[in-house]
Amino acid sequence: MREGDTLWDIAHTHLGDALKWPRIYALNKDRVQSDGARLRDPDLIMPGWQLTIPVSHRSTASLPTPTPAGPAPDAAAETPPAPTASAQPPLDQKPGSGRQLDGNQAPAASRHHDDAMDQKTVAGPGPAAIGFGEASLIGITAAAGLLAARRYWYLHQRRLRRPDNETPAPALSPLVDKAAQAAHAAAQPRRAHDPEALITRRTPPQQPRSADTVTIGVEGNVEVPLDVLATVGGCTWTGPGAEGAARALLTGILTAAERQRPRPPHVKAIVTEEIAGCLLPGLPQRFTALTQSTDTAQAVRMAEQHLITHARAHNELDTPASGQAMAHCFDEEGPGTLVLLTRPNAAHIGQVQAVATRSRPGVLIVLTLDAPLPDATHWHIDADGTTTRPHKRTHSASRLELFHLTPDAGRDMTQVLLGAHGQRPNLRILPTQSPPPHDKQPDSEPGPEADADAVDDSEEEPAPSDDPHLTSASRPVQTKPVRLHVLGPVTLYARGHEEPVGTNLRPEVHEFLALLAAYPTGLLISDIADKLHLTPGSEHNALKNLRRAVRRALRAATGITTQEFILRQGELHKLNPRLVETDLADFTQKLKEVSVTGAEHPEKDVTHTVRQVLTHYCGPFAQGGDYLWADAIREHLTTQATDAALRLTHQAEHTPTNPQQRDTALGLLEHLGALHPDHERLTQHAIRLYQASGRHDAARHTYSRLERHLAELGLEPEPATRALLTPRAPSRHTR
């Protein structure tokens, strides 16, 4: 080892890439050296230590062969001890640098080990189910449906909210959030093992089944599809866990429908009102994939009609003239599978038994609760969802754990599913003739309804605002060495320079910084580990790597080497408020000023302050980062920004004699509308202001943009929004 050698330099020489220094560190961190010490810090390497240097076949082919210093019997290169080096490495040295490094050869054993690391992928399959304590369990396929419903839920919260509503939006259930987190992790692409990664994430769950698939349980860590219930003669569930399993089954059918929007669901269910009220109370009579019947007789008639529809579809499919087009239509929008779930009494047993004889996969499944049919397959379900699954063909049985939900968990699922369609929970207590809440628009001005299909995209497009307060380049004066932007893409600025720094930081570092910016008072290690999905036991090492990455980037950019940019106080981590400022903190402070001014001086014009607020809002929180933990924060900040703009817009609408205020409000609406094109309240106010200024083409273009973005979600503008489009008045200059 020679004075001044570093892991960075040796990785560059022997591995062909200085950024591969963590491989050397990973191979040697547990090795006991001759002085009894270990390589604990990659920035501190002592003279006389022996280090293994991994070199792949690719690297050795392109690099010069160094002159061996001598034999290496322990598969490591060694140099004579050098004078004692300083135990404190330089503060500005490169990543992975140390005071000393020995080693000039690449043993064959190291090459094999390095190749194995290159080829290593994520460990075996993760779990197929998500548990909520001991009382509830759902599959990853149902969780994927809850993730889809969660996104629609946020959209409808925005559609229903008005700026004068001080009531905070309801929070999603922790159960729904946990399921969504699992589904989000499962949907991420599987990547090969990265030896240079700063953190190690938990093994994600298995990927969900296709969107049109419903699963009922797990067997050997594999989800079991619904079709196992499609036995001739039907299936009967009894036992203390029957209702919980049936509740999970209906939830699985409804969540599958969320993943297929805007297409119709492939699997539907018919249940009696009595069972629906017991399992999932609060659902309307017809809701996505579920239909409630008044009694068992009506449910049987609906099942028979489904069989007739299936028979007709098959007849048309077999017709030579139908061709491939009909086959495609049948696959995509055919009758699909129907689940008939009922608890028949003695008077209806015969009817249910008759339709159950026609059960078959992909067509019809007949399931009864606590009412065995004469020829049905009987499943006794324990309280924990376990049952013995019979196999008629092999005359054997296997242990199956059915998904199951408690009534409280089912209520949480019902609320998010209703919210995903803009409906309120517990609809059973509302008058049956009341229109959906989103059809009521007391603050919308009525007007002649125009034909939405006649909107011409070629009409006048609203001009981008030239207001300097709405451009991302016009940043507030930086007062601290580092400025962190999280409203928009995560970006770092140092010493007031226009060009960002740390652009080569890894994505996990950007996520870490955004997380700390969102919690300025600090987060515990356990909370950070949970949000970043860190592997249990790796939290301290992962956070050390993240802190080091931030430290190196910001020390190089600012020249500050005696202070930490991320403070660690025991288990608490937070940004150093003396060194780091954030646009989020400025945004929050300006919002408080608007709120205080509006409360104490309602007559005062807050136009300038609102413009300052939106100076900081250059985009959604952590824009471009697919962080599920950020969704609630992102929605909250979006609501605050749009509420501020809409209050100002409301003033402009009621002061038509002030065209300057109207133009300012239009600039704010266009700024936010470009960031959130599916926000319907913004569109409504923009249309009214454009019409007030005589710019009807711009109003129609704004409507067209909203319509286009909602169509991608399978939605349409509200009737009140369509009613705002007024026919163009004939030109007064026509002769």
C-alpha positions in Angstrom: 0.0 0.0 0.0 1.3 3.4 -0.9 0.7 6.7 0.7 -2.2 8.5 -1.0 -3.9 5.5 -2.6 -7.7 5.4 -2.4 -10.5 3.0 -3.1 -11.6 5.4 -5.8 -8.3 5.4 -7.6 -7.8 1.6 -7.4 -11.4 1.0 -8.6 -10.6 3.1 -11.6 -7.3 1.3 -12.3 -8.5 -2.3 -11.7 -12.2 -2.2 -12.3 -12.3 0.3 -15.1 -14.7 2.5 -13.2 -14.0 4.6 -10.1 -17.7 4.4 -9.1 -17.3 0.7 -8.5 -15.3 1.3 -5.3 -18.2 0.0 -3.2 -17.4 -3.5 -4.6 -14.0 -3.4 -3.0 -15.5 -2.1 0.3 -18.2 -4.8 0.2 -15.7 -7.6 -0.1 -13.4 -6.4 2.7 -15.6 -4.8 5.3 -15.9 -8.0 7.4 -12.3 -9.1 7.0 -10.2 -9.0 10.2 -6.9 -7.3 9.5 -3.5 -8.1 11.0 -4.0 -5.4 13.7 -7.4 -6.9 14.7 -9.3 -4.0 13.1 -11.9 -4.1 10.3 -12.7 -1.9 7.4 -15.6 0.0 9.0 -15.3 3.2 7.1 -14.4 3.3 3.3 -12.8 6.7 4.0 -10.3 5.3 6.5 -7.9 2.5 5.4 -4.8 1.8 7.6 -1.3 0.9 6.4 -0.5 -2.8 6.3 -4.0 -4.0 5.7 -4.7 -6.6 3.1 -7.7 -6.1 0.7 -9.2 -8.3 -1.9 -9.7 -6.5 -5.2 -12.5 -7.8 -7.4 -11.8 -7.6 -11.1 -14.3 -9.0 -13.6 -13.2 -10.7 -16.9 -14.3 -7.6 -18.8 -12.1 -5.4 -16.8 -9.0 -7.5 -17.0 -9.3 -7.7 -20.7 -9.0 -4.0 -21.2 -6.6 -3.0 -18.4 -2.8 -3.4 -18.4 -1.5 -6.2 -16.3 0.3 -4.6 -13.2 3.6 -5.9 -12.1 3.0 -8.3 -9.2 4.7 -7.2 -6.0 5.0 -10.8 -4.8 2.9 -13.9 -4.2 -0.6 -13.6 -2.9 -1.3 -16.8 -1.1 -4.5 -15.4 0.6 -6.1 -14.1 -2.7 -5.1 -10.6 -1.7 -2.3 -8.3 -2.5 -0.2 -6.9 0.3 2.4 -4.1 0.6 4.8 -3.5 3.4 3.6 -1.4 6.2 3.8 2.3 5.6 4.2 5.0 8.2 1.1 5.5 10.2 -1.5 7.5 8.4 -3.9 10.0 9.8 -7.0 8.5 11.1 -9.1 11.4 9.9 -9.6 11.4 6.1 -9.8 14.7 4.2 -13.3 16.2 4.2 -13.3 17.0 0.5 -12.0 13.7 -0.8 -13.8 11.6 -3.4 -16.4 8.9 -2.6 -14.7 5.7 -1.4 -11.4 7.4 -0.9 -9.1 6.4 2.0 -5.7 7.2 3.2 -4.2 3.9 2.0 -5.0 0.9 -0.2 -2.9 -2.1 -1.0 -3.4 -4.6 -3.7 -2.1 -4.9 -7.3 -3.5 -8.3 -8.4 -6.9 -9.7 -9.2 -7.1 -13.3 -8.0 -9.3 -15.8 -9.9 -11.4 -16.3 -6.8 -12.3 -12.6 -6.7 -13.3 -12.7 -10.4 -15.7 -15.5 -9.8 -17.1 -13.7 -6.8 -17.5 -10.5 -8.8 -19.3 -12.3 -11.7 -21.6 -13.9 -9.2 -22.5 -10.5 -7.8 -23.1 -9.1 -11.3 -25.5 -11.9 -12.1 -27.3 -11.8 -8.8 -30.9 -10.7 -8.9 -33.5 -9.9 -6.4 -34.1 -12.8 -3.9 -36.9 -15.3 -4.5 -40.6 -14.3 -4.8 -42.1 -12.2 -2.1 -45.4 -12.7 -0.3 -48.6 -13.1 -2.3 -50.8 -11.8 0.5 -50.9 -8.8 2.8 -52.0 -9.2 6.4 -53.7 -6.6 8.6 -53.0 -8.0 12.0 -54.5 -11.4 12.8 -58.0 -10.7 11.7 -57.7 -9.8 8.0 -55.8 -10.9 5.0 -56.1 -9.9 1.3 -54.1 -10.9 -1.8 -51.7 -8.7 -3.8 -54.1 -8.8 -6.7 -56.9 -7.2 -4.6 -54.3 -4.7 -3.3 -53.5 -3.7 -6.8 -57.2 -2.8 -7.2 -57.1 -0.7 -4.1 -54.1 1.1 -5.4 -56.1 2.0 -8.6 -59.1 3.0 -6.5 -56.9 5.2 -4.3 -55.8 7.3 -7.3 -59.4 7.8 -8.4 -60.3 8.6 -4.8 -57.8 11.5 -4.7 -59.2 12.8 -8.1 -62.8 12.9 -6.8 -61.7 14.6 -3.6 -60.4 17.4 -5.8 -63.6 17.5 -7.8 -65.8 17.8 -4.7 -63.7 20.3 -2.8 -64.4 24.1 -2.8 -62.0 26.8 -1.7 -64.3 28.0 1.1 -64.4 24.6 2.6 -62.2 24.6 5.7 -62.9 21.0 6.5 -59.8 18.9 5.8 -60.2 16.0 3.3 -60.9 12.7 5.0 -57.8 10.5 5.4 -57.6 7.1 3.9 -57.6 4.1 6.1 -54.2 2.8 7.2 -55.3 -0.6 5.9 -55.9 0.8 2.4 -52.6 2.7 2.6 -50.7 -0.5 3.6 -52.3 -2.5 0.8 -51.5 0.3 -1.7 -47.9 0.4 -0.6 -47.6 -3.3 -1.2 -49.2 -3.1 -4.6 -47.0 -0.2 -5.6 -43.8 -2.0 -4.5 -45.0 -5.1 -6.4 -45.5 -3.1 -9.6 -42.0 -1.8 -9.7 -39.7 -3.4 -12.3 -37.5 -6.2 -11.0 -33.9 -5.0 -11.2 -30.7 -7.0 -10.9 -28.7 -6.6 -7.8 -26.8 -3.3 -7.8 -23.6 -3.5 -5.7 -23.3 0.3 -5.7 -26.8 0.9 -4.3 -26.8 3.1 -1.2 -29.8 1.3 0.3 -31.3 -2.1 0.3 -35.1 -2.3 -0.2 -37.3 -5.0 1.2 -38.2 -7.9 -1.1 -41.3 -6.7 -2.8 -44.5 -8.8 -2.9 -45.3 -10.9 -5.9 -46.7 -9.2 -9.0 -50.5 -9.3 -9.1 -52.5 -11.4 -11.5 -54.0 -9.8 -14.6 -56.6 -7.0 -14.1 -59.6 -9.2 -14.9 -58.5 -11.9 -12.4 -60.1 -12.4 -8.9 -58.3 -14.5 -6.3 -59.8 -16.0 -3.2 -56.8 -17.2 -1.1 -53.2 -18.5 -1.0 -51.9 -22.0 -1.2 -48.1 -22.4 -0.9 -47.6 -18.6 -1.2 -49.4 -18.7 -4.6 -52.7 -16.9 -5.1 -55.6 -19.2 -5.9 -58.0 -18.0 -8.6 -61.8 -17.7 -8.3 -62.5 -20.5 -10.8 -61.8 -23.2 -8.2 -65.3 -22.4 -6.9 -66.9 -23.1 -10.3 -67.9 -26.7 -9.4 -71.0 -28.3 -10.9 -73.6 -28.2 -8.2 -72.2 -25.1 -6.5 -70.1 -24.5 -3.5 -71.1 -24.0 0.2 -69.1 -22.2 2.8 -69.8 -22.8 6.5 -67.9 -22.2 9.7 -66.9 -19.2 11.8 -64.8 -17.7 8.9 -67.4 -18.0 6.2 -68.6 -14.4 6.4 -65.1 -12.9 6.6 -64.1 -14.9 3.5 -67.2 -13.9 1.6 -66.5 -10.3 2.5 -63.0 -10.6 1.1 -64.4 -12.3 -2.0 -66.7 -9.4 -2.8 -64.0 -6.9 -2.1 -61.7 -8.8 -4.6 -64.4 -8.6 -7.3 -64.9 -4.8 -6.7 -61.2 -4.0 -6.6 -60.7 -6.0 -9.9 -63.3 -3.7 -11.4 -61.2 -0.7 -10.4 -58.2 -2.0 -12.4 -60.3 -2.4 -15.5 -61.8 1.1 -15.6 -63.1 2.5 -17.9 -63.8 -1.0 -19.4 -66.6 -3.0 -17.9 -65.6 -5.5 -15.3 -65.0 -9.1 -16.4 -66.2 -10.6 -13.1 -69.5 -9.5 -11.6 -71.4 -10.5 -8.5 -75.1 -10.8 -7.6 -75.9 -10.8 -3.9 -79.1 -10.4 -1.9 -79.6 -7.2 -0.1 -79.5 -9.1 3.2 -76.0 -10.4 2.5 -74.7 -7.1 1.1 -75.9 -5.3 4.2 -74.1 -7.8 6.4 -70.9 -8.0 4.5 -70.4 -4.6 2.9 -73.0 -2.2 4.2 -73.4 1.2 2.5 -73.1 0.2 -1.1 -75.8 1.3 -3.5 -78.0 -1.3 -5.2 -75.9 -1.2 -8.3 -72.2 -0.4 -7.9 -69.6 -1.3 -10.6 -69.4 -5.1 -10.5 -71.9 -5.7 -7.8 -75.7 -5.9 -8.1 -78.0 -6.4 -5.1 -81.3 -8.3 -5.5 -84.3 -8.0 -3.2 -84.3 -11.8 -2.5 -82.9 -15.1 -3.6 -85.6 -15.6 -6.3 -84.6 -12.4 -8.1 -80.9 -13.3 -7.8 -81.6 -16.6 -9.5 -83.5 -14.9 -12.3 -80.6 -12.6 -12.9 -78.2 -15.6 -13.0 -80.4 -17.3 -15.5 -80.4 -14.2 -17.7 -76.6 -14.1 -17.5 -76.6 -17.7 -18.8 -78.8 -16.8 -21.7 -76.6 -13.8 -22.6 -73.6 -16.2 -22.5 -75.3 -18.7 -24.8 -76.2 -15.9 -27.3 -72.6 -14.6 -27.3 -71.3 -18.1 -28.0 -73.8 -18.6 -30.8 -72.7 -15.3 -32.4 -69.1 -16.2 -31.9 -69.6 -19.5 -33.7 -71.3 -17.8 -36.6 -68.9 -17.8 -39.6 -69.8 -14.2 -40.5 -68.7 -12.9 -37.1 -65.0 -13.6 -37.7 -62.2 -12.5 -35.5 -63.8 -9.1 -34.8 -66.6 -10.9 -32.8 -64.1 -13.0 -31.0 -62.2 -9.9 -29.9 -65.4 -8.3 -28.8 -66.3 -11.4 -26.7 -62.9 -11.5 -25.0 -63.0 -7.8 -24.1 -66.7 -7.0 -23.5 -68.4 -10.4 -23.3 -70.7 -11.5 -20.4 -67.7 -12.7 -18.4 -68.0 -14.5 -15.1 -70.9 -14.1 -12.7 -70.8 -15.0 -9.0 -74.1 -15.7 -7.4 -73.8 -15.3 -3.6 -76.8 -16.1 -1.5 -78.1 -17.6 1.7 -81.2 -19.4 0.5 -84.0 -20.6 2.7 -85.9 -23.8 2.3 -88.3 -22.3 -0.2 -85.5 -21.3 -2.6 -83.1 -24.2 -2.2 -84.5 -25.9 -5.3 -84.1 -22.8 -7.5 -80.5 -22.3 -6.5 -79.7 -26.0 -6.9 -81.1 -25.9 -10.5 -78.9 -23.0 -11.6 -75.9 -24.4 -9.7 -75.9 -27.4 -12.0 -74.8 -25.0 -14.8 -71.7 -23.7 -12.9 -68.5 -23.7 -14.9 -65.3 -21.7 -15.0 -65.5 -18.4 -16.8 -69.3 -18.4 -16.8 -71.1 -18.9 -13.5 -70.2 -19.6 -9.9 -72.8 -20.4 -7.3 -71.8 -19.9 -3.7 -74.1 -20.3 -0.7 -73.4 -19.3 2.9 -74.4 -21.7 5.7 -77.0 -23.3 3.5 -75.6 -26.5 2.0 -77.0 -27.5 -1.4 -77.5 -31.3 -2.0 -74.8 -31.6 -4.6 -72.6 -28.7 -3.6 -68.9 -28.9 -2.6 -68.7 -28.2 1.1 -65.9 -26.0 2.5 -65.7 -25.5 6.3 -63.8 -22.3 7.0 -62.1 -21.6 10.3 -62.0 -18.2 12.0 -58.5 -17.5 10.5 -59.7 -18.3 7.0 -58.1 -21.7 6.7 -60.0 -24.5 5.0 -59.5 -27.9 3.5 -59.9 -27.6 -0.3 -61.4 -30.8 -1.7 -60.3 -32.2 -5.0 -63.0 -34.4 -6.5 -61.0 -35.8 -9.3 -58.0 -37.0 -7.2 -60.1 -37.6 -4.1 -57.6 -35.6 -2.1 -57.5 -32.3 -0.2 -55.1 -29.5 0.4 -54.9 -26.8 3.0 -55.9 -23.3 1.7 -55.9 -20.0 3.5 -58.8 -17.9 2.2 -58.6 -14.2 2.2 -60.8 -12.7 5.0 -61.8 -9.3 6.3 -63.4 -8.1 9.5 -66.4 -5.9 9.3 -64.3 -2.8 10.2 -61.8 -3.7 7.4 -64.7 -4.2 5.0 -66.0 -0.7 5.9 -62.6 0.8 5.1 -62.6 -0.9 1.7 -66.2 0.3 1.0 -65.3 3.9 1.8 -62.4 4.0 -0.6 -64.3 2.2 -3.3 -67.2 4.6 -3.0 -64.9 7.6 -2.9 -63.2 6.4 -6.1 -66.5 7.0 -7.8 -67.3 10.4 -6.2 -69.8 8.9 -3.8 -70.1 9.2 -0.1 -70.0 6.2 2.2 -73.0 4.9 4.0 -75.3 5.7 1.1 -78.0 3.6 2.7 -79.0 6.4 5.0 -79.4 8.9 2.1 -82.7 9.4 0.2 -82.8 7.0 -2.7 -83.8 9.8 -5.2 -81.0 12.2 -4.3 -78.6 12.9 -7.1 -74.9 12.1 -6.6 -73.1 14.8 -4.6 -70.9 15.7 -7.6 -74.1 16.7 -9.5 -74.7 19.6 -7.1 -72.8 22.8 -8.0 -74.2 25.7 -5.9 -71.3 27.9 -6.9 -71.6 27.3 -10.6 -73.4 29.7 -12.8 -76.1 28.1 -15.0 -76.2 28.7 -18.7 -77.3 27.2 -21.9 -75.7 23.7 -22.4 -73.6 23.4 -25.5 -72.8 20.2 -27.4 -69.5 19.1 -25.8 -68.7 17.0 -28.9 -68.6 20.2 -31.0 -65.5 21.6 -29.2 -62.8 22.4 -31.7 -59.3 21.9 -30.5 -58.1 24.3 -33.2 -59.8 27.2 -31.5 -57.9 29.8 -29.6 -55.6 28.4 -27.0 -55.1 30.3 -23.8 -51.8 32.1 -24.1 -49.2 31.2 -21.5 -49.0 33.7 -18.8 -46.1 36.1 -19.1 -46.3 37.0 -15.4 -42.7 36.8 -14.1 -44.0 35.5 -10.8 -45.1 32.3 -12.4 -41.9 31.2 -14.0 -39.6 28.6 -12.3 -36.6 30.7 -13.3 -37.7 33.5 -11.1 -36.6 32.1 -7.8 -36.7 33.9 -4.5 -33.3 35.2 -3.3 -31.4 32.4 -1.6 -30.4 33.3 1.9 -28.7 30.0 3.0 -25.9 28.0 1.4 -28.2 25.3 0.0 -31.7 25.6 -1.4 -33.7 22.5 -1.9 -36.7 22.6 -4.3 -39.3 19.9 -3.9 -42.3 21.6 -5.5 -41.6 20.3 -8.9 -38.6 17.9 -9.5 -36.3 17.5 -6.6 -33.5 20.0 -7.3 -30.5 21.4 -5.3 -29.0 24.9 -5.6 -25.9 26.1 -3.9 -24.7 29.6 -3.1 -27.4 31.3 -5.2 -26.1 30.0 -8.5 -28.7 29.5 -11.2 -27.4 26.0 -12.2 -28.5 23.1 -10.0 -26.0 20.9 -8.2 -26.0 17.2 -7.4 -27.7 16.3 -10.6 -25.9 13.0 -10.6 -27.2 11.9 -7.2 -28.9 8.6 -7.2 -32.8 8.5 -7.1 -32.8 7.2 -3.5 -30.9 10.3 -2.4 -33.5 12.6 -4.0 -36.2 10.6 -2.3 -34.5 10.9 1.0 -34.1 14.7 0.6 -37.8 15.1 -0.4 -38.8 13.1 2.7 -36.8 15.3 5.0 -38.1 18.5 3.4 -41.7 17.3 3.9 -41.0 16.8 7.6 -38.9 19.8 8.7 -39.0 18.9 12.4 -37.4 15.6 11.7 -38.2 11.9 11.2 -37.3 8.9 13.3 -35.1 6.2 11.7 -38.1 3.7 11.9 -40.4 6.1 10.0 -37.8 6.7 7.3 -37.2 3.0 7.0 -40.9 2.3 6.6 -41.4 5.0 3.9 -38.3 4.0 1.9 -39.1 0.3 2.3 -35.7 -0.5 3.7 -34.8 -4.1 4.5 -35.1 -4.7 8.3 -31.7 -4.5 9.9 -30.2 -2.4 7.2 -31.6 1.0 8.3 -28.5 2.4 10.0 -26.2 1.5 7.2 -28.6 2.7 4.6 -29.0 6.1 6.3 -25.3 6.4 6.8 -24.8 5.9 3.0 -27.5 8.5 2.2 -26.1 11.1 4.6 -22.6 10.5 3.1 -23.9 11.0 -0.4 -25.6 14.3 0.5 -22.5 15.4 2.4 -20.1 14.8 -0.4 -22.3 16.5 -3.0 -23.0 19.6 -0.9 -19.5 20.0 0.5 -18.1 20.0 -3.0 -20.7 22.6 -4.1 -20.5 24.9 -1.1 -17.1 24.4 0.3 -18.5 23.9 3.8 -16.6 21.1 5.4 -17.1 21.7 9.2 -20.9 21.3 9.4 -23.4 18.6 8.6 -26.2 19.3 6.1 -28.4 16.5 7.6 -28.5 16.6 11.4 -28.8 13.4 13.4 -30.0 13.7 16.9 -30.3 10.2 18.3 -32.9 8.5 16.2 -34.0 11.7 14.6 -32.9 12.9 11.2 -33.7 16.4 9.8 -32.3 19.0 7.4 -29.9 21.5 9.1 -32.1 24.7 9.2 -28.9 26.8 9.3 -27.6 25.5 6.0 -30.6 24.3 4.0 -33.7 26.2 3.0 -36.6 24.8 1.0 -39.2 26.1 -1.3 -41.8 24.1 0.6 -41.1 26.1 3.8 -41.4 29.4 1.9 -44.6 28.2 0.2 -46.1 27.3 3.6 -45.1 30.6 5.2 -46.7 32.6 2.4 -49.9 30.6 2.7 -50.0 31.5 6.4 -49.7 35.1 5.5 -52.6 34.9 3.1 -54.7 33.1 5.7 -53.9 35.7 8.4 -54.5 38.6 6.1 -57.8 37.2 4.8 -59.0 36.6 8.4 -58.0 39.9 9.9 -58.5 42.2 6.8 -61.1 40.6 4.5 -61.4 43.8 2.5 -57.6 43.8 1.7 -56.4 42.8 -1.8 -54.2 39.7 -1.4 -53.3 39.5 -5.1 -49.6 40.2 -4.6 -49.3 37.7 -1.8 -51.1 34.9 -3.7 -48.8 35.5 -6.6 -45.9 35.1 -4.3 -47.3 31.8 -3.0 -47.5 30.4 -6.5 -44.0 31.6 -7.3 -42.9 28.6 -5.2 -45.4 26.2 -6.7 -43.6 25.1 -9.8 -45.2 21.7 -9.8 -46.5 18.9 -7.7 -44.5 17.8 -4.7 -41.5 15.7 -5.8 -42.7 15.7 -9.4 -41.4 12.7 -11.4 -40.8 10.7 -8.3 -43.0 7.6 -8.0 -43.1 7.7 -4.1 -46.4 6.4 -2.7 -45.7 8.0 0.7 -45.7 11.4 -1.1 -49.2 11.0 -2.5 -51.0 12.5 0.5 -48.5 15.3 0.8 -48.8 16.0 -2.9 -52.6 16.2 -2.7 -52.5 18.4 0.3 -50.1 20.9 -1.2 -52.0 20.9 -4.5 -55.2 21.7 -2.6 -53.5 24.6 -0.8 -52.2 26.0 -4.0 -55.5 25.8 -5.9 -57.5 27.1 -2.9 -55.4 30.2 -2.8 -55.8 30.8 -6.5 -59.5 30.1 -6.5 -60.1 32.6 -3.7 -58.4 35.3 -5.7 -60.3 34.2 -8.8 -63.6 34.4 -6.9 -62.7 38.0 -6.1 -62.0 38.7 -9.7 -65.3 37.3 -10.9 -67.2 39.6 -8.5 -65.2 42.7 -9.4 -65.6 42.9 -13.2 -64.6 46.5 -13.3 -61.0 45.5 -12.5 -59.6 43.9 -15.6 -56.0 43.8 -14.2 -57.1 41.6 -11.3 -59.0 39.4 -13.8 -55.9 39.0 -16.0 -53.8 38.1 -13.0 -56.3 35.5 -11.9 -56.4 34.0 -15.4 -52.6 33.8 -15.4 -52.7 31.9 -12.1 -55.4 29.6 -13.4 -53.5 28.8 -16.5 -50.3 28.2 -14.5 -52.1 25.7 -12.2 -54.2 24.3 -15.1 -51.1 23.3 -17.0 -49.8 21.4 -13.9 -53.2 19.9 -13.0 -55.2 19.6 -16.2 -57.8 17.3 -14.6 -58.7 19.8 -11.8 -62.3 20.7 -12.7 -62.8 23.7 -10.3 -59.8 25.4 -12.0 -61.4 24.9 -15.4 -64.8 26.2 -14.3 -63.4 29.5 -13.0 -61.1 29.9 -16.1 -64.1 29.4 -18.4 -66.1 32.1 -16.6 -63.2 34.6 -16.6 -62.5 33.9 -20.3 -66.1 34.4 -21.2 -66.3 37.6 -19.1 -63.4 39.0 -21.1 -65.0 37.9 -24.4 -62.5 35.2 -25.2 -65.0 32.4 -25.9 -62.5 30.4 -28.0 -60.1 30.3 -25.1 -62.9 29.1 -22.8 -63.8 26.3 -25.2 -60.2 25.2 -25.5 -59.9 25.1 -21.7 -62.9 22.9 -21.6 -61.5 20.7 -24.3 -58.3 20.2 -22.4 -60.2 19.1 -19.3 -62.5 16.8 -21.3 -59.5 15.1 -22.9 -57.7 14.4 -19.7 -60.8 13.1 -17.9 -61.5 10.8 -20.8 -58.2 9.1 -20.2 -59.5 8.2 -16.8 -62.9 7.1 -18.1 -64.6 10.2 -16.7 -66.6 13.1 -18.2 -66.9 16.7 -17.1 -69.7 17.5 -14.7 -72.9 18.8 -16.1 -72.3 22.1 -14.4 -69.0 22.5 -16.3 -70.6 21.6 -19.6 -73.4 24.2 -18.9 -70.8 27.0 -18.7 -70.1 26.7 -22.4 -72.3 29.4 -24.1 -72.9 29.5 -27.8 -70.9 32.1 -29.6 -72.7 35.3 -30.2 -72.8 36.6 -33.8 -70.3 39.2 -34.6 -71.6 42.8 -34.3 -69.4 43.9 -37.2 -71.1 41.6 -39.7 -72.7 43.5 -42.5 
